[in-house]
Amino acid sequence: MKKALLVISFGTSYHDTCAKNIVACEEELSRAFADRDRFRAFTSGMIIRKLKNRDNLEIDSPAQALQRLAAMGYQDVAVQSLHVINGDEYEKISREVQAHSHLFQRLALGTALLSDFNDYDLLLNALQSQMPALAADERVVFMGHGASHHAFSAYACLDHLMAARQIPARVGAVESYPEIDLIVRGLQQENVRKVHLMPLMLVAGDHAINDMASDEEDSWKTQLQEAGIEAQPWLQGLGENPQIRAMFVNHLQRALEKTPEVAA
């Protein structure tokens, strides 16, 4: 039976961060599931269109990828999401997997990065491994994407766990709670002198480059500096962290164990 590995991320139009993060995760998964042929899909239609128009590069959507695999004769397909939370983008993948399940004898879907409490423990350990050595008056602030989906609460939970475990870091979100002004007030109350800004996103793309690290007036770097706090950005996506790549491998392994082969 032909076996495929389909790795699905939101996507990025930055080729360098794609190589460092998305490709790194794809290759890690490919090594772990070496009996499978590897394929890629993005959930962002905007990025798919941009890559087509700018670079003449064709990237499948999840539905297109699953249809392509069925047409190519693959009957055992392992799908892994590279999304951080089980929000709207992950639900897109889940819906497509359910809609196309009848085309395959086996179709397994690995969960997003933060899917159970053990994932929070593993992610905290992974984030600590990439934090620089800090003085007593320094902190790391991780920038999450945020979401209108109820899964946005994952960011606040992670921020709370960092405080509860006395990890010198905070978690904020660009598009939901916790907002940066809340984080800034907390840092001021702690008399923090310097902050290291890091993306809590798979890739260091538009949000990291513009909303976090730029000199624009509403960037996190600028807002921290205006509050009297030195800010040093680090443009490193989560995909560069080997512990996080290992989490995705584990998620897909568990999904395959839970999804037995079904006779056609």
C-alpha positions as CSV (number, residue, x, y, z in Angstrom):
1,M,0.0,0.0,0.0
2,K,1.4,3.4,-0.9
3,K,1.9,5.6,2.1
4,A,2.1,9.4,2.3
5,L,3.1,12.0,4.8
6,L,1.2,15.3,4.4
7,V,2.6,18.2,6.5
8,I,0.3,21.2,6.7
9,S,1.2,24.7,8.0
10,F,-0.3,28.1,7.7
11,G,2.5,28.9,5.3
12,T,4.9,31.8,4.8
13,S,6.1,33.9,1.8
14,Y,9.6,34.3,3.3
15,H,11.8,31.6,1.8
16,D,14.5,31.8,4.4
17,T,12.2,31.4,7.4
18,C,10.3,28.6,5.4
19,A,13.6,26.7,5.2
20,K,14.5,27.2,8.8
21,N,11.1,26.3,10.2
22,I,8.6,24.6,7.9
23,V,11.2,22.6,5.9
24,A,13.0,21.7,9.2
25,C,9.7,20.3,10.6
26,E,8.9,18.5,7.4
27,E,12.3,16.9,7.3
28,E,12.1,15.8,11.0
29,L,8.7,14.2,10.3
30,S,10.1,12.6,7.2
31,R,13.0,11.0,9.1
32,A,10.6,9.7,11.7
33,F,8.2,8.2,9.1
34,A,10.7,7.2,6.5
35,D,8.4,4.7,4.8
36,R,6.1,7.6,3.6
37,D,6.4,9.9,0.7
38,R,6.3,13.6,1.8
39,F,4.0,16.3,0.6
40,R,3.1,19.8,1.7
41,A,0.0,22.0,2.0
42,F,-0.7,25.5,3.4
43,T,-3.9,26.7,5.0
44,S,-3.5,30.3,4.0
45,G,-5.0,31.1,0.7
46,M,-3.4,34.5,0.7
47,I,0.1,33.0,1.0
48,I,-0.7,30.4,-1.7
49,R,-1.8,33.1,-4.1
50,K,1.2,35.4,-3.3
51,L,3.7,32.5,-3.9
52,K,1.9,31.7,-7.2
53,N,1.8,35.4,-8.4
54,R,5.3,36.4,-7.2
55,D,7.3,33.2,-7.6
56,N,5.2,31.0,-9.9
57,L,5.3,28.5,-7.0
58,E,2.3,26.1,-6.7
59,I,1.4,25.1,-3.1
60,D,-1.7,22.9,-2.5
61,S,-4.5,23.8,0.0
62,P,-5.3,20.9,2.3
63,A,-8.3,19.8,0.1
64,Q,-6.1,19.9,-3.0
65,A,-3.4,17.9,-1.4
66,L,-5.7,15.2,-0.2
67,Q,-7.4,15.0,-3.6
68,R,-4.0,14.8,-5.3
69,L,-2.8,12.0,-3.0
70,A,-6.0,10.0,-3.7
71,A,-5.5,10.4,-7.4
72,M,-1.9,9.3,-7.1
73,G,-3.1,6.1,-5.4
74,Y,-2.0,6.7,-1.8
75,Q,-4.2,4.8,0.6
76,D,-2.4,5.3,3.9
77,V,-2.0,9.0,4.6
78,A,-0.5,10.6,7.8
79,V,-1.4,14.3,8.1
80,Q,0.4,16.5,10.6
81,S,-0.6,20.1,11.4
82,L,2.2,22.6,12.3
83,H,-0.3,25.0,13.9
84,V,0.3,26.1,17.5
85,I,-3.3,26.0,18.7
86,N,-6.5,24.1,17.8
87,G,-8.0,27.3,16.3
88,D,-9.7,28.2,13.0
89,E,-6.7,27.1,10.8
90,Y,-6.4,23.7,12.5
91,E,-10.2,23.2,12.2
92,K,-9.9,23.8,8.4
93,I,-7.5,20.8,8.3
94,S,-9.8,18.7,10.5
95,R,-12.8,19.4,8.3
96,E,-11.0,18.5,5.1
97,V,-9.6,15.3,6.6
98,Q,-13.1,14.3,7.6
99,A,-14.5,15.2,4.2
100,H,-11.9,13.2,2.3
101,S,-11.6,10.2,4.7
102,H,-13.7,8.0,2.4
103,L,-11.0,8.2,-0.3
104,F,-8.4,6.4,1.8
105,Q,-8.1,3.1,3.8
106,R,-6.3,5.1,6.5
107,L,-6.2,8.8,7.1
108,A,-4.7,10.0,10.4
109,L,-4.4,13.6,11.7
110,G,-1.9,14.7,14.3
111,T,-3.0,17.5,16.6
112,A,-1.7,21.0,16.9
113,L,1.2,21.9,19.2
114,L,-0.9,22.7,22.2
115,S,-3.5,20.0,22.5
116,D,-3.3,18.6,26.0
117,F,-1.8,19.6,29.3
118,N,1.4,17.6,28.8
119,D,2.0,19.7,25.7
120,Y,2.2,22.8,27.8
121,D,4.9,21.2,30.0
122,L,6.9,20.2,26.9
123,L,6.5,23.6,25.3
124,L,7.6,25.4,28.4
125,N,10.7,23.2,28.5
126,A,11.3,23.9,24.8
127,L,10.9,27.7,25.2
128,Q,13.3,27.7,28.2
129,S,15.9,25.9,26.2
130,Q,16.0,28.8,23.6
131,M,15.9,31.7,26.2
132,P,19.2,33.6,26.6
133,A,20.9,34.0,30.0
134,L,19.0,36.7,31.8
135,A,19.9,39.3,34.5
136,A,17.5,39.7,37.4
137,D,15.9,42.7,35.7
138,E,15.5,41.1,32.3
139,R,12.6,39.1,30.8
140,V,11.6,37.2,27.7
141,V,8.3,38.2,26.0
142,F,6.9,35.6,23.5
143,M,4.6,36.9,20.8
144,G,1.7,34.6,19.9
145,H,-0.6,35.2,17.0
146,G,-3.8,35.2,18.9
147,A,-7.2,34.2,17.6
148,S,-10.9,35.1,17.6
149,H,-11.5,31.4,18.1
150,H,-12.0,30.3,21.7
151,A,-8.7,28.5,21.6
152,F,-7.1,31.9,22.1
153,S,-7.1,31.0,25.8
154,A,-4.1,28.8,25.2
155,Y,-1.9,31.9,25.2
156,A,-3.2,33.1,28.6
157,C,-2.8,29.6,30.0
158,L,0.8,29.5,28.9
159,D,1.4,33.0,30.3
160,H,-0.1,31.9,33.7
161,L,2.0,28.7,33.8
162,M,5.1,30.7,33.3
163,A,4.3,32.9,36.2
164,A,3.3,30.0,38.4
165,R,6.6,28.2,37.7
166,Q,8.6,31.4,38.1
167,I,9.9,31.3,34.5
168,P,11.2,34.9,33.8
169,A,9.0,35.2,30.7
170,R,5.6,36.5,29.5
171,V,3.3,35.5,26.7
172,G,1.2,38.0,24.7
173,A,-0.8,37.8,21.5
174,V,-1.1,40.1,18.5
175,E,-4.7,39.6,17.8
176,S,-6.3,38.6,21.2
177,Y,-5.5,38.3,24.9
178,P,-3.1,38.9,26.6
179,E,-2.5,42.3,24.9
180,I,0.9,43.9,24.8
181,D,-0.2,46.9,26.9
182,L,-1.1,44.5,29.7
183,I,2.3,42.8,29.4
184,V,4.1,46.2,29.4
185,R,2.3,47.3,32.6
186,G,3.3,44.1,34.3
187,L,6.9,44.5,33.3
188,Q,6.9,48.1,34.6
189,Q,5.6,46.9,37.9
190,E,8.4,44.4,38.1
191,N,11.0,47.2,37.3
192,V,12.2,45.2,34.3
193,R,15.0,47.0,32.4
194,K,15.3,44.8,29.3
195,V,13.1,42.5,27.3
196,H,14.1,39.8,24.7
197,L,11.3,39.5,22.2
198,M,10.7,36.1,20.6
199,P,8.0,34.8,18.3
200,L,5.6,32.1,19.7
201,M,4.8,31.2,16.1
202,L,6.1,28.4,13.8
203,V,7.8,30.9,11.5
204,A,9.3,34.4,12.0
205,G,7.2,36.0,9.3
206,D,5.2,39.2,8.9
207,H,4.0,39.4,12.5
208,A,7.5,38.8,13.9
209,I,9.2,41.1,11.5
210,N,6.7,44.0,11.5
211,D,4.5,43.7,14.6
212,M,7.2,42.6,16.9
213,A,10.7,43.7,15.8
214,S,10.2,46.7,13.5
215,D,10.6,50.4,14.4
216,E,7.0,51.1,13.5
217,E,5.2,53.1,16.1
218,D,2.8,50.3,17.1
219,S,5.4,47.5,17.1
220,W,6.0,45.7,20.4
221,K,9.6,46.8,20.3
222,T,8.6,50.4,20.0
223,Q,5.9,50.2,22.7
224,L,8.4,48.7,25.1
225,Q,11.0,51.3,24.4
226,E,8.5,54.1,24.9
227,A,7.7,52.5,28.3
228,G,11.4,52.8,29.2
229,I,12.2,49.2,28.6
230,E,15.0,48.1,26.3
231,A,13.8,45.6,23.7
232,Q,16.0,43.1,21.8
233,P,14.1,41.1,19.1
234,W,15.1,37.6,18.1
235,L,13.7,36.4,14.8
236,Q,13.6,32.7,15.5
237,G,10.5,30.7,14.7
238,L,9.4,27.7,16.8
239,G,10.3,25.3,13.9
240,E,13.9,26.0,14.6
241,N,13.6,24.4,18.1
242,P,14.4,20.7,18.0
243,Q,12.3,20.0,21.1
244,I,9.2,21.5,19.3
245,R,9.9,19.5,16.1
246,A,10.0,16.4,18.3
247,M,6.5,17.3,19.7
248,F,5.0,17.3,16.2
249,V,6.6,13.9,15.6
250,N,5.1,12.6,18.8
251,H,1.6,14.0,17.9
252,L,1.6,12.2,14.6
253,Q,2.9,8.9,16.1
254,R,0.0,9.0,18.6
255,A,-2.5,9.8,15.8
256,L,-1.3,6.8,13.8
257,E,-1.6,4.5,16.8
258,K,-5.2,5.6,17.3
259,T,-6.1,5.3,13.6
260,P,-6.1,1.6,12.5
261,E,-6.1,0.7,8.9
262,V,-9.6,0.1,7.5
263,A,-10.4,-2.3,4.7
264,A,-11.5,-0.6,1.5
